[in-house]
Amino acid sequence: MSAIQVGAITDEFSPDIRVAAEAMQGLGLKGAELRVINGRNIMDLSDAELDAALEVVRNAGLQVVSIASPILKCTLPDAPDVDPRFQQDIFASKHTFEDQPRLAQRAFEIAKRSGAKIVRVFSYWRVLDPPAVFERVVDALQELADRAAEHDLIIGLENEGACNIATAQETARVLAAIDHDNLKVVWDPANAYLAGEEPFPRGYDLLDSRRIAHVHAKDCKVEDHKPVWGPLGKQDVDWVGQIAALKEDGYNGYINLETHWQGPDGNKLEGSSICGRNLKKLVASLPVE
């Protein structure tokens, strides 16, 4: 039987790790995903700064399940031009192609220090002709998976609209090209939706559910060709169907909140709290707010 657990990317509640941890503990969330800590990207913290943040997280009864790194969120050299239509969210991190080996090594160190088993990565900023760089994306992910295997870690490829692997269809092609126990998927249905795909059931059905290591939960509608974020489970992504399918397929990892919604009257802490309550209800098959 599926035993889905729930958590969040901490800075979706607050960049202040103490505020975030307290809010998550109050909601009964169990899994912490680290991305921005006290206004700085996790990759840029010293060991001492990281240890201080981890103490706060652990004292709140939270388990670090994933490092939300910015690996391969950069421009691929000698490739078609980057598609200018997409907003490139960097979350207090700006690194180049040349920085990637160093970032990967640091991510592995942070994972070991925190106990996280998943390092989230991407697929370079999306170019005007993504198929033209597919093999280079595959080569980079293969290398990361090989390195992760040495540390008993999982490379979690997130489908991201601003990157070359945005949809379930594109993700499935990567999985077919890389048969590796240490390469799995961070499935983000809302990202697939914004990339023009029906994430559930069509997109999800294209994926090998056994290779989904982690799931991100957020919800939106599209108005005037732009995303309008809102309360989880009340927008256009079929979270009821998606979670039911994950349970049916035996998924027993985490679904982690990545709110994006700025909340009522711009109060993101309250917005994430609403979404956190909704996520717990959705997993428990209860109506949401």
N, C-alpha and C positions, 0 to 999 in steps of 0.2 A: 504493500500500500504506500502511496506517495505521502511523504512527510515534508511538504514545502515549508520553508522557514522564511521569515520576513526581516528586512533590514532597510538600510538607507545609505546613500552617499552623505557623509556627515555634513558637508558644507551646504547641502540643500536646506538644512535647518538654520545653520549659521556658520560663518567662517570662524567663529570663536568655538573651539573644540569643546570647551566646558559647557557652553550654552547648548550646543548640538547634542552632546552626550546626555545631558540632563533631560532634554526634550525627548530623545529617543528612548531613554530608560522609562520615562513616564508613560510612553505609549506602549511599552512592552515589546519594542523592536529588539532583535537579538544580534543582527549582523551589521557591522560597520564597514563601509567602503571608504577608503581614504583618498582624497583628491586635493583639496585645499585646506590647509590647517593654519588658522590664525592669519589668513590673508595671503599665504604663500603656498605654492604648489608643493605637494608632498616630495617631489623629486629634489627640491632645493633645500630641504631641511638638513641640518647637521644631525649626527647621531644623538647628541644630547637633546636637541629640540624634538626629534622623533620620539625618543624615550619618554620625554615629559608628556607628549600627546598620548602615547600608548598607555601611560599610567592612568590618565583621565578616562580613556576609553574602557580600560579593563575594570576600573573602579565602578563604572556604570553598568557592569555586567555584560558588556558587549564583546563579541568576538570579531576580530578583523578577518574578513573573508576574502577581500580583494583589494589590490592596489590599482586605483583608477589612474594609471599612468597616461601620459601624452605620447607614448612611443608610436612612431610613424604618423604623427600629426605634423607633417612637414611637407615641404615641396620636394618632389622627386626630380633631381637634375636630369638634363638631357631627355626631357619628356615633352609631350604636347603641353600647351599652355593650361594653367589652372583655370577651371571653370569659374567665372566671376559671379555667378548667380548665387553661390552658397556662402552663408555666413560661417566664418571659421572661428568657432569657439575654442579658446586656448586655456581658459581657467588658470590665469596667473602663470602661464608657462609659455615661453617662446624659445624653441630650440630648432636647430637646423638639421639637415640631413647628416652632416658630419658629426653631430652630437649623439646620434642614435646608438652606437655601440656603448658609449659611456652611460647613457640613460638606461639601457637594458641592464648593464651590470649593476647600476645603482638600484634599479627596481628589484632585482633578485636579492640584493642585500637587505632592502627594506622589507621584502616579503619574509625573509628568514627571521629578521628581527621582530616582526609583528605576528608571525604565525600564519599569514595569509597564504593560501594555496594558489590563487589566481592572480596573474598580472594581465590587466586589460591593455590591449593594443589596438591600433587602427590600420589604415592601408594607404597612407599618403593622401594629401589634399587631392580632391577629385579633379581630373583633367578633362578637357573637352572630348577626348576620345578614350574612355577608360579601358576598353579592350586592348588598346595599344600598349598598356603598361601592365597587363594582367600577369604575365610571366615574371616580371620584376617584383610585383607584389608577392607572388607565390614564393619566389626565391627568398625574399626578406622574411616572410612568415616561417618558411621551412627552417631557416637559420635560427630564428628565435626559438622555435619549438625544440630544435636540437640542443640549444644552449639551456633551455628551461629543463629539459630532461636530466641534465647533469645536476640540477638542484631539486629535482622531484617537484617541479612546479608546472602549472598549466598556463599556456598562453591563451588568453581569451580574446578572440577577434570580435570586436563590436561592429555591427553594421551601422554606419554613420553616413548621413546624407551628404556631408561635405567632403567625404572621402571616397575612394574608388570602389569600395565594397559597401554599398548602401542598402541593398535589398536582400531578402531571403534568397532570391534567385541567384544573385551574385555571390552570396555567401555559400550557397550549395555548390557552386562551381569551384570555389576555393577548397571546400572539404573534399570534393572529388579528386582534386589535384594533389592534395596533401593528406595521405593516409598516415596520420601520426597521433599516437596516444596523448601527446602533450600539446596538441593544437585543438582547441574547442571553441565554442561560440558564446559570446555575450549577446543574447538575443534581445533586441530592442524593437518591439512592435511599432511604437510610435515613430521611430526613425524610418522604418520601412514604409509606414503610411505616408510620411512626408516626402518620401522618395518616389511616390506614385504607385506603390504596391498595396494591395489589400493584405494586411499582415496576417489576419486570421479570417477564415481558415486557409486561404490560398497560399500565402507566404509560408506560414508555419508548416504546412503539409509538404513543402519542398525540402525541409530540413530533416536531417537524421536527429531525432530527439535525443538519442544517446550521446550526441556530441554537443549538446547544450549544457554548458557548465554553470551558467549564471544568466539571470534575466533582469533587465531594467524596466521599471514601471513609471510611465508618465502618460499623460493623456491630453489631447488637443482636438480642435476643429480647425478647418482652413477657411479663412475669410479673405477675399481679395488676394488670393494666392499666397497668403501668409499664415503661419501657424498662430493660433490663439490658444494658449495653454489654459487649462482649467482643472477642476477637481477630478482626481482619478476615478474612473468608472462612470463618469457623467458626460464624456465627450464622444468622440467618434471611434475610438479603438474598442473592439469587442473584448474587454478584459474578462467578462464572465465566461465567454466561450474559450478564450485563451487559457485561463487558469484551469478550467475544467479539463481541457485537452492535456495540459501539462500533468495534471493529476492522473488522468487516464493512462498516460504514457510512462508513469512511474518516476517523474522528475522529483528528486528529493533535495535539490539545492536551494539556494536563496532567490527570492524575488526582492530586489532592492529598489527602493524609491529613488527616483531622480526627478524631482517635482517639476522643475522649470517654471511652473506657475508662480507668479509673484504674490499670489494670495489676495484675500479680500482687503481692499484699500491699501494695497502695496505691502501688506504684512506677510512676508514670506514665511516667517516662523509659524504663523497661524495657518498659512496655506499648506505647508508641509505637514503640519499636525493633522489637518483635515484629510490630506491624502494618505497619511500614515494610518489613520483610523479606517479609512476606506479600504486600503490595501489589506489590512487584517480582516475586515469583513468579507472582502472578495475571496480571500483564501479560505475563510470559514463558510463560504457560500451564503452570506447574509446580504440584505439590501444595504446600499451605501447612502451617504448623505447627499 
